[in-house]
Amino acid sequence: MSVCKRSSTYHLRRRVPARYIEVEPRKTIWVSLHTDSESVARRKAVDAWSQLIECWEAKLAGLSDQALERYEAARELADIRGFQYLDMNSVTRLPLEKIVTRIEAAELPAQEEVLGKVDATALLGTAEIPALTIEECLKLYWSLAKDKTLGKSADQLRRWKNPRKKAIRNFVSVIGNKPINAITRDDMLDFRQYWFEKIEAGSVTPNSANKDLIHLGDILKTVNKMKRLGLDLPLGELSFKEGEKSTRPPFSDDWIKTKLLSEHSLARLNSEARAILIGMINTGYRPSEACALTSDTIIFDHDVPHISIEPDGRQLKTRHARRKIPLTGVSLEIFKEHRSGFPRYRGKSGLSATINKYLRENGLLESPRHSMYSLRHAFEDRMLAAGIDDRIRRDVFGHTLNRERYGRGASLDQVFNLLQKIAI
């Protein structure tokens, strides 16, 4: 980095890279480093050059033919110049002295006309708000919402993306692929009416419609916020009143023993799916949690055989989902045959569909409303009937405790003794 002393002050002197000819008419720049110490000057020169590069890059982006790039460049350049970016209406409402300061900062000699236009756009707030279409918003959303997908497996990410893609697809089918800044209250009410007609016809529930509206709102609000578009989106008061939430009924103990566990009833179900189903009887784990188990999380070299639910290559449903569950009864026996887990379903989808289809086609559902998940409900009912403490039940299921958590909770051995008494 070249530093030269002029009078008693050191300056940064350097040729302007060819890349920035469009936005920097000078061939060589001189920048005062405001020091008479050469060592200090050399340290300050590095930062000064970095700031110049940032400024030139922002100005190059400001010449882009892409509206979003120009808008973001204006915001960045204003920040580099020490100003908050404000739109033109906000600038005109500033005190006169602050407006003058911005105008003076944007004024440049005539030979620097191109550079001056970019500066004026940034400091006077004349950047055009980019007309991003609804479908373009979805493309931007994936990168803007990365914090929501940290730790998700490929299958979890796919299942997270699909309902959001569907929400955008449904919205565009109703109002078209309009720019985000052209979405009106009437557009949102038309979309609500689209869902109301489906609810009225009985083809969807209010809950399904609300999920679509929530996903759509999240996408549009995230883009508006993170791209600092400053739009007043008409997204309020659109949700539907939901009726009583239906829950899966539990399997009765008798059904589990005489139907699901009867000889040959699960014989034609593939061995891994069968093991996951039987393992669920005395653990109540979520199917996705079972799929992720490995030899490292199926523990037999311990006083209490157990499984450990961990965020291993995937995101857990909640922070309380990380837990240890003792293995008892038929669940213990089936895990002895599958100590390495279930590679057929690890990181993949299709388990629930496979098991539920088998149960349905073989008359193994206690009612049409039952599913494999009914085993989880049955396990909780057995714990409740045995008088097992609420804290322990929630810890076993990985549920949130609706009060402060004090202490470490019951030991693995204590939980094993309790679950052993209700094991099938």
For each residue, the residues with C-beta under 8 A, 3 or more apart:
1: 12 14 42 45 46 49
2: 12 13 14 45
3: 10 11 12 13 33 38 41 42 45
4: 10 11 13
5: 8 9 10 11 36 38
6: 9 10 11 30
7:
8: 5 36
9: 5 6 32 33 34 35 36
10: 3 4 5 6 33 35 36 37 38 40 41
11: 3 4 5 6 30 31 32 33
12: 1 2 3 29 30 31 33 41 44 45 48 49
13: 2 3 4 28 29 30
14: 1 2 28 29 49
15: 27 28
16: 20 21 24 26 27 28 29
17: 20
18: 21
19: 56 60
20: 16 17 23 24 56 59 60
21: 16 18 24
22: 60 63 114
23: 20 56 59 60 62 63 114 115 118
24: 16 20 21 29 56 59 115
25: 111 112 115
26: 16 29
27: 15 16
28: 13 14 15 16
29: 12 13 14 16 24 26 52
30: 6 11 12 13
31: 11 12 48 52
32: 9 11
33: 3 9 10 11 12 40 41 44 45 48
34: 9 44
35: 9 10 40 41 44
36: 5 8 9 10
37: 10 40 41
38: 3 5 10 41 42
39: 42 43
40: 10 33 35 37 43 44
41: 3 10 12 33 35 37 38 44 45
42: 1 3 38 39 45 46
43: 39 40 46 47
44: 12 33 34 35 40 41 47 48
45: 1 2 3 12 33 41 42 48 49
46: 1 42 43 49 50
47: 43 44 50 51
48: 12 31 33 44 45 51 52
49: 1 12 14 45 46 52 53
50: 46 47 53 54
51: 47 48 54 55 80
52: 29 31 48 49 55 56
53: 49 50 56 57
54: 50 51 57 58 76 80
55: 51 52 58 59 77 80 81
56: 19 20 23 24 52 53 59 60
57: 53 54 60 61
58: 54 55 61 62 73 76 77 80 122
59: 20 23 24 55 56 62 63 73 77 115 118 119
60: 19 20 22 23 56 57 63 64 73
61: 57 58 64 69 70 72 73 76
62: 23 58 59 70 73 74 77 118 121 122
63: 22 23 59 60 70 114 118
64: 60 61 69 70 73
65:
66: 69 70 130
67: 70 71 128 129 130 131
68: 71 72 130 132 227
69: 61 64 66 72 73
70: 61 62 63 64 66 67 73 74 121 127 128 130
71: 67 68 74 75 127 128 129 130 227 229
72: 61 68 69 75 76 227
73: 58 59 60 61 62 64 69 70 76 77 118 122 127
74: 62 70 71 77 78 85 118 121 122 127
75: 71 72 78 79 85 122 127 228
76: 54 58 61 72 73 79 80
77: 55 58 59 62 73 74 80 81 118 119 122
78: 74 75 81 83 84 85 122 123
79: 75 76 82 83 84 85
80: 51 54 55 58 76 77
81: 55 77 78 105 119 122 123
82: 79
83: 78 79 102 105 122 123
84: 78 79
85: 74 75 78 79 122 125 127 228
86: 90 91 94 125
87: 90 91 125 127 129 230
88: 91 92 124 125 126
89: 92 93 125
90: 86 87 93 94 125
91: 86 87 88 94 99 102 124 125
92: 88 89 99
93: 89 90
94: 86 90 91 98 99 102
95: 98 99
96: 99 100
97: 100 101
98: 94 95 101 102
99: 91 92 94 95 96 102 103
100: 96 97 103 104
101: 97 98 104 105
102: 83 91 94 98 99 105 106 123 124
103: 99 100 106 107 123 124
104: 100 101 107
105: 81 83 101 102 119 123
106: 102 103 116 119 120 122 123 124
107: 103 104 116
108: 112 113 115 116 119
109: 112
110: 113
111: 25
112: 25 108 109 115 116
113: 108 110 116 117
114: 22 23 63 117 118
115: 23 24 25 59 108 112 118 119
116: 106 107 108 112 113 119 120
117: 113 114 120 121
118: 23 59 62 63 73 74 77 114 115 121 122
119: 59 77 81 105 106 108 115 116 122 123
120: 106 116 117 123 124 126
121: 62 70 74 117 118 124 126 127
122: 58 62 73 74 75 77 78 81 83 85 106 118 119 127
123: 78 81 83 102 103 105 106 119 120
124: 88 91 102 103 106 120 121
125: 85 86 87 88 89 90 91
126: 88 120 121
127: 70 71 73 74 75 85 87 121 122
128: 67 70 71
129: 67 71 87 181 229 230 231
130: 66 67 68 70 71 227 229
131: 67 179 180 181 182
132: 68 136 137 140 179 180 181 223 227 229
133: 136 137 177 178 179 180
134: 137 138 168 171 172 177 178 179 180 183 220
135: 138 139 168 172 177
136: 132 133 139 140
137: 132 133 134 140 141 168 180 219 220 223
138: 134 135 141 142 164 165 168 219
139: 135 136 142
140: 132 136 137 143 144 223 227
141: 137 138 144 145 164 219 222 223
142: 138 139 145 146 161
143: 140 146
144: 140 141 222 223 226 227
145: 141 142 148 149 218 222
146: 142 143 149 150
147: 150
148: 145 160
149: 145 146 152 157 160 315
150: 146 147 315
151: 311 314 315
152: 149 156 157 160 314 315
153: 156 157 292 313 314 315 347
154: 157 158 347
155: 158 159 347 348 349
156: 152 153 159 160 288 314 315
157: 149 152 153 154 160 161
158: 154 155 161 162 349
159: 155 156 162 349
160: 148 149 152 156 157 163 164
161: 142 157 158 164 165
162: 158 159 165 166
163: 160 166 167 211 212 215
164: 138 141 160 161 167 168 215 218 219
165: 138 161 162 168 169
166: 162 163 169 170 212 215
167: 163 164 170 171 211 212 213 215 216 219
168: 134 135 137 138 164 165 171 172 216 219
169: 165 166 172 173
170: 166 167 173 174 191 194 212
171: 134 167 168 174 175 191 216
172: 134 135 168 169 175 176 177
173: 169 170
174: 170 171 187 190 191 194
175: 171 172 178 183 187 190 191
176: 172
177: 133 134 135 172
178: 133 134 175 182 183 187
179: 131 132 133 134 182 183
180: 131 132 133 134 137 183 220 223 224 229 231 233
181: 129 131 132 229 231
182: 131 178 179
183: 134 175 178 179 180 187 188 220 233 234
184: 187 188 234
185: 188 189 234
186: 189 190
187: 174 175 178 183 184 190 191 234
188: 183 184 185 191 192 234 235 238
189: 185 186 192 193 238
190: 174 175 186 187 193 194
191: 170 171 174 175 187 188 194 195 213 216 238
192: 188 189 195 196 213 238
193: 189 190 196 197
194: 170 174 190 191 197 198
195: 191 192 198 199 204 209 212 213 240
196: 192 193 199 200 209 240
197: 193 194 200 201
198: 194 195 201 203 204 209
199: 195 196 202 203 204 205 206 209 240
200: 196 197
201: 197 198
202: 199
203: 198 199
204: 195 198 199 208 209
205: 199 208 209 242 243
206: 199 209 210 240 241 242 243
207: 210 211 242 245
208: 204 205 211 212
209: 195 196 198 199 204 205 206 212 213 240
210: 206 207 213 214 239 240 242
211: 163 167 207 208 214 215
212: 163 166 167 170 195 208 209 215 216
213: 167 191 192 195 209 210 216 217 238 239
214: 210 211 217 218 239
215: 163 164 166 167 211 212 218 219
216: 167 168 171 191 212 213 219 220
217: 213 214 220 221 233 235 238
218: 145 164 214 215 221 222
219: 137 138 141 164 167 168 215 216 222 223
220: 134 137 180 183 216 217 223 224 233 235
221: 217 218 224 225 233 235
222: 141 144 145 218 219 225 226
223: 132 137 140 141 144 180 219 220 226 227 229
224: 180 220 221 227 229 230 231 233
225: 221 222 228
226: 144 222 223
227: 68 71 72 130 132 140 144 223 224
228: 75 85 225
229: 71 129 130 132 180 181 223 224
230: 87 129 224
231: 129 180 181 224
232:
233: 180 183 217 220 221 224
234: 183 184 185 187 188
235: 188 217 220 221 238
236:
237:
238: 188 189 191 192 213 217 235
239: 210 213 214
240: 195 196 199 206 209 210
241: 206
242: 205 206 207 210 245
243: 205 206
244:
245: 207 242
246: 369
247: 377
248: 369 370 371 373 374 377
249: 366 367 369 370 374 377
250: 374 375 377 378 380 381
251: 255 256 260 366 370 374 375 377 378
252: 255 256 366 378
253: 256 257 378 382 424
254: 257 258
255: 251 252 258 259 260 366
256: 251 252 253 259 260 261 281 375 378 424
257: 253 254 260 261 424
258: 254 255 261 262
259: 255 256 262 265 364 366
260: 251 255 256 257 265 266 277 281 364
261: 256 257 258 265 278 330 424
262: 258 259 265
263:
264: 267
265: 259 260 261 262 362 364
266: 260 269 274 277 278 358
267: 264
268: 358 362
269: 266 273 274 277 354 355 358
270: 273 274 344 354
271: 274 275 337 338
272: 275 276 338 342 343 344 345
273: 269 270 276 277 344 345 351 354 355 358
274: 266 269 270 271 277 278 334
275: 271 272 278 279 334 335 337 338 342
276: 272 273 279 280 287 290 291 342 345 351 355
277: 260 266 269 273 274 280 281 355 372 375
278: 261 266 274 275 281 330 331 334
279: 275 276 282 283 285 290 331 334 335
280: 276 277 283 284 285 287 290 331 372 375 376 379
281: 256 260 277 278 329 330 331 375 378 379 424
282: 279 327 328 329 330 331 332 379 419 423 424
283: 279 280 307 325 327 331 379
284: 280 325 375 376 379 380 396 397
285: 279 280 289 290 307 309 325 376
286: 289 290 317 321 376 398
287: 276 280 290 291 351 352 355 372 373
288: 156 291 292 314
289: 285 286 292 293 309 321
290: 276 279 280 285 286 287 293 342 345 351
291: 276 287 288 342 345 346 347 348 351
292: 153 288 289 297 309 310 312 313 314 341 346 347
293: 289 290 297 298 307 341 342
294: 297 298 312 340 341 346
295: 298 339 340 341
296: 312
297: 292 293 294 307 308 309 310 312 341
298: 293 294 295 307 335 338 339 340 341
299: 302 305 306 307 308
300: 305 336 339
301:
302: 299 305 306
303: 413
304: 326 412 413 416
305: 299 300 302 326 327 332 335
306: 299 302 324 325 326 327 412 416
307: 283 285 293 297 298 299 324 325 327 335
308: 297 299 323 324
309: 285 289 292 297 316 321 322 323 324 325 398
310: 292 297 316 322
311: 151 314 315 316 322
312: 292 294 296 297
313: 153 292 347
314: 151 152 153 156 288 292 311 347
315: 149 150 151 152 153 156 311
316: 309 310 311 319 321 322 398
317: 286 321 398
318: 321 398 399 400
319: 316 322
320: 323 394 395 398 399 400 401
321: 286 289 309 316 317 318 398
322: 309 310 311 316 319 398
323: 308 309 320 395 396 398
324: 306 307 308 309 412
325: 283 284 285 306 307 309 396 415
326: 304 305 306 412 415 416 419 420
327: 282 283 305 306 307 331 332 335
328: 282 331 332 416 419 420 423
329: 281 282 332 333 420 423 424
330: 261 278 281 282 333 334 423 424
331: 278 279 280 281 282 283 327 328 334 335 423
332: 282 305 327 328 329 335 336
333: 329 330 336 337
334: 274 275 278 279 330 331 337 338
335: 275 279 298 305 307 327 331 332 338 339
336: 300 332 333 339
337: 271 275 333 334
338: 271 272 275 298 334 335 341 342
339: 295 298 300 335 336
340: 294 295 298 343
341: 292 293 294 295 297 298 338 346
342: 272 275 276 290 291 293 338 345 346
343: 272 340 346
344: 270 272 273 348
345: 272 273 276 290 291 342 348 350 351
346: 291 292 294 341 342 343
347: 153 154 155 291 292 313 314
348: 155 291 344 345 351
349: 155 158 159 353
350: 345 353 354
351: 273 276 287 290 291 345 348 354 355
352: 287 355 356 371 372 373
353: 349 350 356 357
354: 269 270 273 350 351 357 358
355: 269 273 276 277 287 351 352 358 359 372
356: 352 353 359 360 371 372
357: 353 354 360 361
358: 266 268 269 273 354 355 361 362 364
359: 355 356 362 364 365 370 371 372
360: 356 357 364 365
361: 357 358
362: 265 268 358 359
363:
364: 259 260 265 358 359 360
365: 359 360 368 370 371
366: 249 251 252 255 259 370 374
367: 249 370
368: 365
369: 246 248 249
370: 248 249 251 359 365 366 367 374
371: 248 352 356 359 365 374
372: 277 280 287 352 355 356 359 375
373: 248 287 352 376 377
374: 248 249 250 251 366 370 371 377 378
375: 250 251 256 277 280 281 284 372 378 379
376: 280 284 285 286 373 379 380 397
377: 247 248 249 250 251 373 374 380 381
378: 250 251 252 253 256 281 374 375 381 382
379: 280 281 282 283 284 375 376 382 383
380: 250 284 376 377 383 384 393 397
381: 250 377 378 384 385
382: 253 378 379 385 386 422
383: 379 380 386 388 392 393 396 418 419 422
384: 380 381 387 388 393
385: 381 382 422
386: 382 383 418 421 422
387: 384
388: 383 384 392 393 418 422
389: 392 393 410
390: 393 394 401
391: 394 395 401 405 409 410
392: 383 388 389 395 396 409 410 415 418
393: 380 383 384 388 389 390 396 397 399
394: 320 390 391 397 398 399 400 401
395: 320 323 391 392 398 401 409 410 415
396: 284 323 325 383 392 393 415 419
397: 284 376 380 393 394
398: 286 309 316 317 318 320 321 322 323 394 395
399: 318 320 393 394
400: 318 320 394
401: 320 390 391 394 395 405
402:
403:
404:
405: 391 401 409
406:
407:
408: 411
409: 391 392 395 405
410: 389 391 392 395 414 415 418
411: 408 414 415
412: 304 306 324 326 415 416
413: 303 304 416 417
414: 410 411 417 418
415: 325 326 392 395 396 410 411 412 418 419
416: 304 306 326 328 412 413 419 420
417: 413 414 420 421
418: 383 386 388 392 410 414 415 421 422
419: 282 326 328 383 396 415 416 422 423
420: 326 328 329 416 417 423
421: 386 417 418
422: 382 383 385 386 388 418 419
423: 282 328 329 330 331 419 420
424: 253 256 257 261 281 282 329 330
